Amino acid sequence: MTGEINNAFNDVDNELKNIRKYINKNKFDVNTKYLISYAVVRACGTIETVYKKLVHDFLTDGAKPETGQYLSKIIIDSSSNPKTGNIEKMLTDINSKLCNDFKSRISNQEKSDLNSLVQNRNDFAHGRTVTISIEIVIKYFASSKKIIVDLKETLDKIV
């Protein structure tokens, strides 16, 4: 993984650990539910940013600057939740072999965890209460990071 991606993951890991530490010390604090909702948004947003950057960088490697600008608008600036179905669709649109390789790398549990993280973010964004614990957010984020590693390995295999 690139240093930039590792730094993003480490930043989120540290934030999640600090949130867990706060929650464990303040179990009945009214702010706990907001901290967990923030953790969900932060974790999911990071996964979305990283997956779109990986695909963008893969497609723009060696491309003209205009191609990079166009793909940035199409991929980076798009509103695309990082659900595995969206990642798979993007890979299929590029090359169905990419999608097949990616799908063979990820486990059903990782897929379920990432999709649950996204669903919780969407629930919060639409005014519903996030009902998972900080431990579950941390678990979902760990699975999601594994999916990103699998995505990177899939893209690197083609280069």
PyMOL commands that set and color helices and strands:
alter all, ss='L'
color gray80, all
select helices_A, chain A and resi 3-25+32-60+65-76+84-94+96-105+108-125+134-158
alter helices_A, ss='H'
color red, helices_A
deselect
rebuild
show_as cartoon
